[in-house]
Amino acid sequence: MKKISAFLLALLTLLCLCFPAYASETEDPTAQTVQETTAEPAVEETAPVVAYGTASVTSGCRTIEAQVPLGGSERMLESAQSAFVFEENTGTVIYAYNPDMKMSPGGLNMIMTAIVAIEKGNLDDEVTISTRNYSSLPAGALNQKLKEGEVMTLRDLLYCMVLGSANDAAITIAEHISGNETSFVIEMNQYASQIGCLSTVFTNCHGQSDANQCTTARDMVRIMEYCMRNSTFAELFAANSYDVPATNKSEKRELKSTNYLREQTIVPKLNYKDVTAGKQSYSASTGAHVVCTAERNGLSLICVVMGGTRIYNDYGNVTYYGNFEEVMELMDFSFDGYKVCRLLHEGQSMSQFTVAGGENQVVGQTHTSMDAVLPADARLDNLILKYSVTGGGLIAPVKLDQQIATLQIWYRTSCIAETELYAMSSVRSTAESELDIRSTATRDDSNLSDILSFLGVACLVVLVPLVIYLFVNNLRRTIARNRRRRRRKNRRRSR
């Protein structure tokens, strides 16, 4: 019996030692750490699965074409029919409301007129004024009262058009550049097409109402972004004032900008110190428009408001301009609520990826640095990273700098960036290296583990009561044996 008890105790001890050993082999802490750091991070339900290369447009805020603005697209302005805020350094759409609604551009036409004239003409050219086509302008259209036979430089005519919104100057510019307004308008539309405008049609050079003429807030951002690359254009649209020298038929003209966001004296309450350039427009038929650029704290904005409502008091004075107040609201919203963050650094290691048949895993790295706009209170650990391995899986060998994966970076429901990842080192196949590589990853022995676990539990359930029973029984036998021995001793003494 003692031998049997000893044997059972030894068996029980062996089983208890074996099962923890098996568990420690399959649940390797090193493998778990690698898996947690190299596997795709958990994706929130609000982040949809979208193919690489299209997510930042169809489901994100990157590029002008983006359909999911970082700051949303709900109406936030009192009267504007369309609005758009674009951060051009990172190519991020911060806010958009009806960005593709077609509207009459009004005086914003003059932005395109200016860039065509600057790039096609010589600003020092002397232009002789012809008034034969001025009769096409409606009564009350803004003008600088240019006179038949008056001689001015192209530069002076551009300042008359931009600062004074002079329709007569626009027609004169068009005729000087292309011979007639019709030919000039063809060039305007060619420019719009080359820039990428999808919904813009110009029918005249000045913007007076025409049912066939249209643009969108998104297209106006495209146009302004292109134009601001030209230093002459940027200087022209940043000017607050300009003096046109006396001509053969006129005294000096003193021009002041009607872009009150920059002009300091006419309506000081509308001055916005961060605005660097812009153009406004208003008519009763088209409403109040404005396009402007502004910079602060690393953000470089292009803002558009179209179709704002202008309000007058009983004395005919403007009490609410619509375009200026509402674009200021958009700029406050953007500058106060958003910041530029460095998301990726060139050469930054991002994640490990398994290489089938390889002697080791491979680390993916970026080849470019990348910035993005994020809400001011956002943290980088709030971002969702979504990796996709090239071809669905990597097979050895892998070469240094080979593209191995793509990465999407999401903030909430908007994809803010996409990039490719490249191998940080080469990976040879095990056949080439003649090495027997043992994986540290968790083994997929779930079925065997379940069986052994069940057997272990069963053994414990049977053996523990048995051992207790044997122990108690052995103890009782020992006590009884000792009693018998004592009785025998007592009998012997009594004899």
C-alpha positions in Angstrom: 0.0 0.0 0.0 2.9 2.4 0.8 4.4 1.7 -2.6 1.1 2.4 -4.3 0.6 5.7 -2.4 4.1 6.8 -3.2 3.5 6.0 -6.9 0.3 8.0 -7.1 1.8 11.0 -5.4 4.7 10.9 -7.8 2.3 10.7 -10.8 0.3 13.6 -9.5 3.4 15.7 -9.0 4.6 14.9 -12.5 1.3 16.0 -14.1 1.2 19.2 -12.2 4.7 20.0 -13.4 4.1 19.1 -17.0 1.0 21.2 -17.7 2.6 24.6 -16.6 5.6 23.7 -18.7 3.5 23.2 -21.8 1.6 26.4 -21.2 4.8 28.4 -20.9 6.0 27.0 -24.3 2.8 28.0 -26.2 2.3 31.4 -24.6 5.7 32.8 -25.2 5.8 36.4 -23.9 8.3 37.4 -26.5 6.0 36.2 -29.3 3.0 38.0 -27.8 5.0 41.3 -27.7 6.1 41.0 -31.3 2.5 40.3 -32.3 1.1 43.2 -30.5 3.7 45.6 -32.0 3.7 44.3 -35.5 0.1 43.4 -36.1 -2.4 45.9 -37.5 -3.7 48.1 -34.6 -7.3 47.6 -33.6 -9.5 49.5 -35.9 -12.6 51.3 -34.6 -15.9 50.5 -36.1 -16.2 54.1 -37.4 -13.1 53.6 -39.6 -14.2 52.0 -42.8 -12.1 49.6 -44.9 -11.1 51.5 -48.1 -8.5 50.5 -50.7 -5.2 52.2 -50.5 -4.8 55.2 -52.8 -8.4 56.3 -52.7 -9.2 56.5 -48.9 -7.7 59.9 -48.4 -10.1 61.2 -51.2 -13.3 59.2 -51.0 -13.2 58.7 -47.2 -10.7 61.3 -46.1 -9.7 65.0 -46.1 -6.4 64.9 -48.1 -6.2 66.8 -51.4 -8.7 69.4 -52.7 -10.9 66.5 -54.0 -11.4 65.0 -50.6 -15.0 64.2 -49.6 -14.8 63.9 -45.8 -13.5 67.3 -44.4 -11.6 67.0 -41.1 -13.9 69.6 -39.4 -17.1 68.3 -41.0 -19.5 69.6 -43.6 -22.5 70.7 -41.5 -23.8 74.2 -42.0 -22.0 76.6 -39.6 -22.4 80.0 -41.3 -25.4 82.3 -41.1 -26.0 83.0 -44.8 -23.3 81.5 -47.1 -24.6 79.1 -49.6 -21.2 77.5 -50.1 -17.9 77.5 -48.2 -14.6 75.8 -48.3 -11.4 75.9 -46.1 -8.2 74.3 -47.5 -4.8 74.0 -45.8 -2.4 74.0 -48.7 0.9 73.0 -47.0 -0.6 69.6 -46.1 -3.3 69.5 -48.7 -6.1 69.1 -46.1 -9.7 70.0 -46.4 -10.6 71.4 -43.0 -14.2 72.4 -43.7 -16.6 72.3 -46.6 -20.3 73.1 -47.0 -21.9 72.6 -50.5 -18.4 72.8 -52.0 -19.5 71.5 -55.4 -22.7 73.6 -55.8 -22.6 75.6 -59.0 -22.9 79.3 -58.5 -22.2 82.5 -60.5 -18.7 83.6 -59.8 -19.5 87.3 -60.1 -16.4 89.5 -59.7 -14.3 86.4 -58.7 -13.9 86.1 -62.5 -11.2 88.8 -62.2 -8.9 86.3 -60.4 -8.7 84.2 -63.6 -8.5 87.4 -65.8 -5.5 88.6 -63.8 -3.5 85.3 -63.9 -4.0 84.9 -67.7 -2.9 88.5 -68.2 0.1 88.2 -65.9 1.3 85.0 -67.6 0.5 86.0 -71.1 1.4 89.7 -71.2 4.1 92.1 -70.3 3.1 94.3 -67.3 5.1 97.3 -68.7 3.2 97.2 -72.0 1.4 100.5 -72.8 -2.2 99.9 -73.6 -4.4 102.4 -75.5 -8.0 102.3 -74.2 -10.9 101.6 -76.6 -14.3 102.1 -75.2 -16.2 100.4 -78.0 -17.2 97.4 -76.0 -18.1 99.1 -72.7 -21.7 99.3 -73.8 -22.0 95.6 -72.9 -21.6 96.5 -69.2 -24.9 96.9 -67.2 -25.7 100.3 -65.7 -24.0 100.8 -62.3 -21.2 98.3 -63.0 -18.1 99.4 -61.1 -15.5 101.2 -63.3 -12.6 103.6 -63.3 -14.0 105.8 -66.1 -11.4 104.9 -68.6 -11.4 107.2 -71.6 -11.2 106.5 -75.3 -7.6 107.0 -76.4 -6.2 107.0 -72.8 -2.8 105.3 -72.4 -2.0 103.1 -69.4 0.4 100.2 -68.6 -1.0 96.7 -68.3 0.2 96.8 -64.6 -1.9 99.9 -63.9 -5.0 98.3 -65.6 -4.6 95.2 -63.4 -4.6 97.3 -60.2 -7.7 99.2 -61.4 -9.4 95.9 -61.9 -8.3 94.2 -58.7 -8.4 97.0 -56.2 -11.3 98.9 -57.8 -13.2 96.0 -59.2 -13.2 97.9 -62.5 -15.2 96.2 -65.2 -13.9 98.6 -67.9 -10.3 97.7 -67.0 -11.1 94.0 -67.3 -12.5 94.4 -70.8 -9.4 96.4 -71.9 -7.1 93.8 -70.4 -8.8 91.0 -72.3 -8.7 92.9 -75.6 -5.0 93.7 -75.1 -4.0 90.1 -74.4 -6.1 88.2 -76.9 -7.4 90.8 -79.4 -11.0 90.5 -78.2 -12.9 89.4 -75.2 -14.3 86.2 -76.8 -10.8 84.9 -77.5 -9.7 85.8 -74.0 -12.5 83.9 -72.4 -11.5 80.8 -74.4 -8.1 81.1 -72.7 -9.7 81.6 -69.3 -11.6 78.3 -69.8 -8.5 76.5 -71.0 -6.6 77.6 -67.8 -9.5 76.4 -65.7 -9.4 73.0 -67.4 -5.6 72.7 -67.0 -5.8 73.6 -63.3 -8.3 70.8 -62.8 -11.6 72.7 -62.4 -14.5 70.4 -63.0 -17.5 72.7 -62.8 -16.3 76.1 -64.0 -17.4 77.9 -67.1 -16.5 81.5 -67.9 -18.5 83.5 -70.4 -16.9 87.0 -69.8 -13.8 88.5 -68.2 -15.4 90.6 -65.5 -18.1 88.4 -63.9 -21.2 90.4 -64.7 -24.2 88.0 -64.4 -24.7 85.5 -67.1 -26.9 82.4 -66.8 -24.3 80.2 -68.5 -21.4 81.2 -66.2 -20.6 79.2 -63.1 -18.0 77.9 -60.7 -17.9 76.2 -57.3 -16.1 76.9 -54.0 -13.9 73.9 -54.6 -12.9 75.1 -58.0 -12.2 78.6 -56.7 -9.7 77.1 -54.2 -8.1 75.2 -57.1 -7.7 78.5 -59.0 -6.4 80.5 -56.1 -3.9 77.9 -55.1 -2.5 77.9 -58.7 -2.5 81.7 -58.9 -0.7 82.3 -55.6 2.3 80.4 -56.9 2.9 83.5 -59.1 4.7 86.2 -57.1 3.4 89.0 -59.3 -0.2 87.8 -58.7 0.4 87.4 -54.9 1.7 91.0 -54.7 -1.2 92.3 -56.7 -3.9 90.7 -54.6 -2.1 91.6 -51.4 -2.1 95.3 -52.1 -4.2 97.6 -49.9 -3.8 100.7 -52.1 -2.1 101.8 -55.3 -1.6 105.1 -57.1 -2.2 105.0 -60.8 0.0 107.8 -62.3 -1.6 110.6 -64.3 -2.2 109.7 -68.0 -2.6 111.7 -71.1 -6.3 112.0 -70.3 -6.6 111.7 -66.5 -5.2 112.9 -63.3 -3.6 110.4 -60.8 -6.0 107.8 -59.6 -5.8 106.8 -55.9 -7.0 103.3 -55.5 -8.0 101.6 -52.2 -8.8 97.9 -51.9 -12.4 96.9 -51.3 -11.1 93.7 -49.6 -11.8 95.0 -46.1 -10.0 92.0 -44.6 -6.7 93.7 -45.5 -7.6 97.4 -46.0 -7.0 99.2 -42.7 -9.1 102.3 -42.9 -12.5 101.9 -44.5 -14.1 99.2 -42.2 -11.5 98.6 -39.5 -13.6 96.0 -37.6 -13.3 93.7 -40.6 -9.4 93.7 -40.7 -7.9 90.3 -40.2 -4.2 90.5 -39.7 -3.5 87.0 -40.9 -5.0 87.5 -44.3 -2.3 87.7 -47.0 -4.3 88.2 -50.2 -7.8 88.0 -51.6 -10.6 89.2 -53.7 -14.3 89.9 -52.9 -17.4 90.3 -55.0 -21.0 91.4 -54.5 -24.1 91.9 -56.5 -27.8 91.6 -55.6 -28.1 88.7 -58.0 -25.0 86.6 -57.1 -24.7 87.5 -53.4 -21.5 88.2 -51.5 -18.4 86.2 -52.3 -14.8 86.3 -51.1 -11.7 84.2 -51.7 -8.7 84.8 -49.4 -5.4 83.3 -48.2 -4.3 83.5 -44.6 -1.3 82.2 -42.5 -0.8 81.6 -38.8 1.1 79.0 -36.7 2.1 76.8 -39.6 -1.4 76.8 -41.2 -1.7 78.2 -44.7 -5.3 78.6 -45.5 -7.3 79.2 -48.7 -10.9 80.2 -47.7 -13.9 80.6 -49.9 -17.4 81.9 -49.0 -20.0 82.2 -51.7 -23.6 83.5 -51.7 -23.5 85.4 -48.4 -26.4 87.8 -47.7 -25.6 91.5 -47.4 -27.9 93.5 -45.0 -28.6 97.3 -45.2 -30.2 99.6 -42.7 -32.9 102.1 -43.5 -30.3 104.7 -44.5 -28.7 102.4 -47.1 -25.6 101.6 -45.1 -24.3 98.1 -44.9 -24.7 96.5 -41.4 -23.7 93.0 -42.4 -21.5 92.2 -45.4 -22.0 88.4 -45.3 -18.9 87.4 -47.1 -16.3 89.1 -44.7 -17.9 88.3 -41.4 -18.5 84.7 -42.4 -15.0 84.0 -43.8 -13.6 85.5 -40.6 -15.6 83.0 -38.7 -14.2 80.2 -40.8 -10.6 81.4 -40.2 -11.2 81.6 -36.4 -12.6 78.1 -36.5 -9.6 76.8 -38.4 -6.7 78.7 -36.7 -8.1 78.2 -33.1 -9.2 74.6 -33.6 -6.5 73.0 -35.7 -2.8 72.5 -35.8 -0.1 71.1 -38.1 1.6 67.9 -36.7 4.5 65.8 -38.0 3.0 62.4 -38.6 5.9 60.6 -40.2 9.7 61.2 -40.5 11.8 60.0 -43.4 13.3 56.7 -42.5 11.0 56.1 -39.5 10.5 52.4 -38.7 6.7 51.7 -38.5 6.1 48.0 -38.0 7.4 44.4 -38.4 6.0 42.0 -41.0 6.3 38.3 -41.3 8.2 36.9 -44.3 7.2 33.4 -45.4 10.3 31.2 -45.8 12.6 34.0 -44.5 15.3 33.8 -41.9 13.7 36.7 -40.0 10.9 39.3 -40.1 11.3 42.6 -41.9 10.7 46.1 -40.6 8.8 48.6 -42.8 10.0 52.2 -43.0 8.8 55.4 -44.6 10.8 57.2 -47.4 9.2 60.6 -46.9 8.3 62.9 -44.1 4.6 63.8 -43.8 2.7 66.5 -41.9 -1.0 66.6 -41.3 -3.6 68.9 -39.8 -5.3 67.6 -36.6 -7.7 69.1 -34.1 -5.8 71.2 -31.5 -6.7 68.9 -28.7 -5.9 65.7 -30.6 -3.0 63.4 -29.7 -1.0 61.2 -32.0 -2.0 58.1 -30.0 -5.6 58.9 -31.0 -4.8 57.9 -34.6 -5.8 54.6 -36.2 -3.0 52.9 -38.2 -4.1 50.5 -40.9 -1.4 48.4 -42.6 -1.8 46.3 -45.7 1.0 43.9 -46.8 1.8 44.1 -50.5 0.4 41.1 -52.4 -1.4 39.9 -49.3 1.8 38.4 -47.8 5.6 38.6 -48.1 7.7 35.7 -49.4 11.5 35.5 -49.1 13.8 36.8 -50.4 13.0 40.5 -49.7 15.3 43.2 -50.9 16.4 46.3 -49.1 14.1 49.3 -50.0 11.5 46.9 -51.6 8.0 48.2 -51.2 6.4 45.7 -48.7 3.3 47.4 -47.4 1.0 50.5 -47.4 -0.2 52.5 -44.5 -3.4 54.5 -43.9 -3.6 56.9 -41.0 -7.1 57.7 -39.8 -8.5 60.3 -37.3 -12.0 59.2 -36.4 -13.9 58.7 -39.7 -11.5 60.7 -42.0 -8.3 59.3 -43.6 -5.7 62.0 -43.1 -2.8 60.3 -44.8 -1.6 57.4 -46.9 1.9 56.3 -47.6 4.0 53.3 -48.8 6.4 51.4 -46.5 9.7 49.9 -47.7 12.0 47.2 -46.3 14.5 48.5 -43.9 16.8 45.5 -44.6 17.1 42.5 -46.8 15.7 39.1 -45.8 17.2 35.9 -47.1 15.3 32.7 -47.5 16.1 29.8 -45.1 17.2 27.8 -48.2 19.8 30.3 -49.0 21.2 30.6 -45.5 20.9 26.9 -44.8 19.7 27.7 -41.3 17.0 25.9 -39.3 14.9 28.8 -38.2 12.6 28.3 -35.2 9.7 30.6 -35.0 9.1 32.4 -31.7 5.5 33.1 -32.7 2.6 31.3 -30.9 2.0 27.8 -32.2 -1.4 27.0 -33.5 -1.8 23.8 -31.3 -5.1 24.8 -29.9 -6.7 21.4 -30.4 -3.9 19.5 -28.8 -3.8 22.0 -26.0 -7.5 21.5 -25.3 -7.2 17.8 -25.2 -4.2 17.8 -22.8 -5.9 20.3 -20.6 -9.0 18.2 -20.4 -6.9 15.1 -19.6 -5.0 17.0 -16.9 -8.2 18.2 -15.3 -9.7 14.7 -15.4 -6.6 13.3 -13.8 -6.6 15.8 -11.1 -10.3 15.3 -10.4 -9.8 11.5 -10.0 -6.4 11.4 -8.4 -6.8 14.1 -5.7 -9.7 12.4 -4.0 -7.9 9.0 -4.4 -4.7 10.3 -2.8 -6.7 11.8 0.1 -8.6 8.6 0.6 -5.4 6.6 0.6 -3.7 9.0 3.0 -6.6 8.9 5.4 -6.9 5.1 5.2 -3.2 4.7 5.7 -3.3 7.0 8.7 -6.2 5.0 10.3 -4.3 1.7 9.7 -1.2 3.2 11.3 -3.2 4.3 14.4 -4.9 0.9 14.7 -1.5 -0.9 14.4 0.0 1.2 17.1 -3.0 0.5 19.4 -2.5 -3.3 18.9 1.2 -3.0 19.7 0.5 -1.2 22.9 -2.1 -3.9 23.9 0.4 -6.6 23.3 3.0 -4.9 25.4 0.6 -4.4 28.3 -0.4 -8.1 28.2 3.2 -9.2 28.4 3.8 -7.0 31.4 0.7 -8.3 33.2 2.1 -11.9 32.9 
